């Protein structure tokens, strides 16, 4: 009898805020040992669904809910959070706040101690988690010393160690590089073999196919995902031959470290970036890509060697002064949105630089945000926020544009808009430096791919030569482009 | 160990020691600089101006000070004494901050009967110091990249320029606090629960005993005139 009840079931689930529905009539179920992947772009309700599955909606977040969520026979939506957490655990999108201890061991112990378990049992579970999540060597390390990927593993381990039968992971792939995705798959496999039922939300299916037992598409995203695999129409042909391109940025035997006590993060980098090109900077997390990009806009100065931007030595100028020529679009728009309105936000740069607002106006138009001009930035969706960041950068009319992971938003419209901007900038003789994990996008949009690993340049050349070379992609730990994945047999890492 | 450090900290501040004894203790403490040497050294370096000021100030101004017990000593001797004492306190503090684990801190404080709520908040703050610091740096970089000059201009202008950095930081911190509250509920957190208390180990007991004895001796010697 009990076997019939087993499973996390979603029946006719619909949810919305303030009268506006986010999704309606969802039906699926998860059995122990299965993984269900829920795909949807930003704003489609992934986090909302995750909250419904654990009872955070309606217990802590107000929303209009209809339908039922049942875990092993218990009604989630009408039970308290305390009760629900025993059955359905969750790793939030922002897993940082779920880490409470100063060290790895402490954090694992935290949730366990709250359960009132005996000291021996707590010890036992901690040891289990350390072994199964590859955390043993980090046992006494301070949490803030660990990389993002490790911290995520810790968050997952801490959620599982209290032994819920089901686990929801809200967009765990967001900040992972390809190697991280492979490790995440291992963890998913292990959890499944332990009999856990998993629900994983993601922006795209890529990377999760081998571990997904079922796939649920939110908000017509199936249609859009298919569209994404077709080539994006660019205004200018990519292979434009600019004979008169100048050197926009040069790196001359550049070494960089944060302080004398620490290792060099960048080693002996010598590069010349030409104007009128789009250069993709790729490589695993922690390899130094963002650091390298920050050397271009003067946020960091080289410890050894020289960086010249448009002929100027970066050591002589502050970042704010270089902002006149180099615009940096950061990865997390929430970090710097300060304006009361979209207009305030987009004119922040020009105001600081003493420029007029013509470029700001045009930037808003091009990014399709003109009608949101007077709205507060917080009311925008993630895709729109990213577009706003880019518009703010374009408003300063830079010679060089740096984009840090522009594809994280995964909004098809935004990606197309970005691709169009890139080709326009190239036609005007400007330079675009794009840091990305997304090999498909790099293939479509960039003229040159530079791969960084361990602080050194390990590959530099034509996108097709690098990204369609199976061995190279595997050795460098890059995300295989869709073209490669179609013909390759999945290798279990 | 953290427990013992708290005791050490407390007693050093209380006593009035003779210069010679102080110097000896200082030497002994610096030998015990094991882990976190870098952190302590950097901390001390930034304290040098403070020490210099203390030294000079006390050397010349002691006659007007509130603490009157310097009979016999004069001028630079007082300065040296004060600077050394400050140095000791700093050393102990730095070592403490660098080596204590929040859980030990919490347990130590619990033994002193400070409510669990306060102790937990303290440990959580420690854990999130780094996250807030990271956020601060990220926001600063983002705004600097948009032309915001942060270290130039008059004092007033500088303060004004920091607003675009502080506003997002505050907003983020508040959002984070809300998420933290949610996360705590998800971990079945309860202020009422009495956590598993670990027994005081032998090493701790010995150290506490030793420090207590030292305190007692010093107190007897200086305050009571015995020994």
Interface residues (C-beta under 8 A of the other chain):
Chain A: X54 X56 X60 X81 X82 X85 X89 X90 X92 X94 X96 X97 X98 X99 X100 X101 X102 X103 X106 X109 X110 X111 X113 X114 X115 X116 X118 X119 X122 X143 X144 X158 X162 X261 X294 X297 X299 X318 X319 X320 X321 X323 X324 X326 X327 X328 X330 X332 X334 X335 X336 X337 X338 X348 X349 X352 X353 X392 X393 X396
Chain B: X38 X101 X102 X103 X123 X124 X126 X127 X130 X131 X134 X135 X138 X139 X141 X142 X143 X144 X145 X146 X147 X148 X149 X150 X164 X167 X168 X172 X176 X179 X180 X182 X183 X184 X185 X186 X187 X188 X189 X190 X193 X195 X196 X198
